[in-house]
């Protein structure tokens, strides 16, 4: 996705419109859901709630053209969108 190495994962997942890695892995491997798994998902959802609501109104997030192949300016767009939120 051409995001910075220090980009908050919660924002990268939202920008990519993907589920959390652990959630996808559990479903793909048909693993049972344990209490610790639900606690983990709850922490992830809480961190997702810390994202500034204005993030979802940014044109880059709304328009998906930058996700297509051979987009030379992808790294510029993603790095402008994520750091602008000032989330640690």
QUIDA-V637637 format. One record per pair of residues at least 6 apart in sequence whose C-alpha atoms are under 7 Angstrom apart, sorted by the first residue. I is the first residue (numbers start at 1). GAP is how many residues later the second one is. D is the distance in Angstrom with one decimal. If there is no record, write none. Layout:
i = (I	I)
gap = (GAP	GAP)
d = (D	D)
This chain:
i = (2	2	2	3	3	3	4	7	10	10	11	13	13	15	52	66)
gap = (72	73	76	72	75	76	75	75	37	38	71	6	7	46	33	8)
d = (6.5	4.7	6.8	6.2	5.6	5.7	6.4	6.7	6.7	5.6	6.7	6.8	6.9	6.1	6.7	5.8)
